[in-house]
Amino acid sequence: MDNEQDFIQLLSNSSTKEAAFKELLKLYKERLYWHIRHIVKSHDDADDVLQNTFIKIYKNIHNFKGDSKLYSWMYRIATNESITHINKNAKRLNISNEETHQHLVNNIKADVYFEGDTIQYKLQQAIARLPEKQQMVFNMKYFQDIKYKEMSDILETSEGALKASYHIAVKKIEAFLTQD
C-alpha cells in the first residue's frame, strides 16, 4: 500500500472493492484485533467486535473523507464498536461500565486464550480500575505504542489531554501495583 489515496480508490470502486478489502484485512486484522482485545479483554468478544468493525468499514468506506489516515479512521470505528459492546454488556447485566470492566478482568483467567502470568493479571486489574478514557489511552500507548498524534486522530482529542491522561493512568497503575 504505497499510496493511501490509490488504495482508498480501490476500496471505493465496486469492481476492485473485494480484492482491496481482502488486502485491508491482511494489513490490519491483527493490529485491530489486539486493540479491541485490550478493551474488551475476552478473545471471543474481541473476535465478535472485530467482525462488526470490518463490516462497518466495508459498508462505510465511501464515507471516509481522508481527514485522517485510513487506519486512524478504522481504529476509531474499532474503539467505538468496543465501547458499544461493553455498554451493551453492562446494560444486559444491569451493571455500570466500571463493574463491567471489573467483571471482564475477573473472567480473564477463564479465557483459554489468556497467556499472561500473575503480574499481567494484576496489570489488567489495575487498568480495569481506570476511567474509560484513561484505559483507552494507556492501552494504546503501552501495548500498541501508538503515537499521541495518531491517538489524537483516533480518539478525537488533543495530544496534551492524551499525555495528561496517560501520565495520570500510569501513576494510578503504579499505585495499584505497589500496594500490599
Disulfide bonds with the S-S distance in Angstrom:
none
